Amino acid sequence: MSVSTAPVLSTPADDRFEPITSPINTGIRLSDEQLYVQYEIHRTVREIRDGRWRRVGLQFPDSMMVDAPKVSDSLSRELKSIRKQNTLPESKVAPSHEGSAASAESVASEARALAINRTTQLGGSTSEDQEHYLTILGDTSYGACCVDEIAAEHVDADVVVHYGRSCLSPTARLPVIYVFTSPPLDLNAAVVAFKRTYSDVQEKVILMADVPYQSHIPELAQRLRDEGYGNLFATDILHNPGSALPNRTVPREIQSDLEALKAYNVFHISEPPNSLLLVLSSRVKAFHTLTTTISGSDSEVLVSNTSILLRRRYALLTSISTAPILGLLINTLSVKNYLSALAHCQELISRAGKKSYTFVVGKLNAAKLANFAEIEGWVIIGCWESSLVDSGEFYKPVITPFELEVALQGDGQRKWGGEWVGDFGSLLNRDRAVVDEVPASDVHGYAADIEDNDVGQSSAHWEDEESDDEPPEFDLRTGKYVSRSRPMGRPKPVTASLSQAQGDSAVPSSALIQRAKGDVATVNGVTSPGAEFLRSQRTWTGLGSDERIAYERDAEGKIIGAGMEQGREGVARGYAVAGSAEG
């Protein structure tokens, strides 16, 4: 490719850099009293001492980073103050007479005896009175809603104090202290908005709130009951994303019959994440959101409608169904059971005859994923909130493990009634139940393939069916025929006698063998669609690859080598060429 002019490597002279808006809010600063209340300093100190943790990681979102130094200083000051109160005052251990060595020794021994006696009363351990080390964890490895165990392990933390809103996903290694930093809420305006939304006092309503506003639910519920609303249920925090109401308690009647939840409306304070809307869209009667950005009596109540979002998600998963190569994005190393979810997705993709590649990434962006042109679709394994990526900036679709299960079903079996599952822990439990219940005679579709845990022991239609006999696959978006949607083919059983015979006769060889035309590239003897993509479809193969090198050949077609010539000799300050000096 020839270029007539030099490329532009700098911005124009009149170009101005646009200022980058900082995510940190520096306008509102809290007083010391407000800081202690909002960040729950005393409760945090109490839990740190009860757990006897010495190295503490303080994880802040970007919006609260401005308060991080003051919070850390306040915690250190309170912990140090308690340590001083639990130690013997210096006045009691000081010598009563200066210069009297005997008196000093007697007082010191008395102090040691008192310390030993106090240690025995506290349970025989002085670890509570040791110095504490606090570390501020700033830029998180993944989403701010998840506990950053990776950064905490870098500083050898014993516990993580997580500030701000959280997805409450169960962690894998470290204990966590959650501080939701409850922001203020106009309860009078909330009551007016609720009464305007539900005119019938007998309406069944569940009161929910985003995690930071959860502390206002009890008082709001009491005010509404005083107004005559009797069928009101106030939720409480529950660390279980797989609950019928994710991370919230449910009414007692719903615990035995989940269908009873469809008779309830949900009144939610603050805008919920899209994942929560999708989960509850098929479970509750209606979902109303009270906005918290509008102050005063003009607070607005929005009716959530997820039909457009569900249609968009279904369009993404149908495009994945014919993708030959899928990428598995591990977007968390802290959520419990993420490795089990990875193995589950790999098994689904392998059973469908497709190829998967695993990537460990931090925060997602379009530029990262665009580096892998051979990947036709991505499956993100993260927390139940961050795994839903609803953005149009990505070149290839990004779906969740639940949507992968739906996508890999056959066109005849794929049915989606609007149900959406975000927590892969619930997904794994449900699939285990399906494995136990599926009949052995069911050999069609996705349900039959679940029971085939051992490749080579699958059903007869899977082992013996030739690829040419498989029904053709079409892209439902374009209507075009897709020729290689299963690049790995059907897994074939390998008998012991055949493998043993091949093992006895196989002889290692380093001889080059010409690959037959049309064969797929292999890596270590395994078919690699990714390597095949790079071999057949990449357009740039290195510098000078566009120049054809021609060699002189003799009458027999052999390459004529260049004649041998004597080169330079000597040292750098003066070479000799063909007997003459060059300096």
KASUL-V270576 format. One line per field, one symbol per residue. burial: 1 if it has 9 or more other C-alpha atoms within 8 Angstrom, else 0. Layout:
burial=???
This chain:
burial=0000000000000000000000011000000000110111100110111000111111111111110100110111011100110001000011100000001100110010001000110000000100010111110111011111111100001111111111111010010110111100000011111100000010111111110111001001101110001011111000111110111111000100000111011111111100111111111111111111000000101001010001001001111111111111111101100100110111011111111100000000010011000011111111111011000001001111111111111100010000101111111100000110010000101111100100110100011010000000111000000100111101100000001000000000000000000000110000111011110000000000000000001000000000000000000001111000000
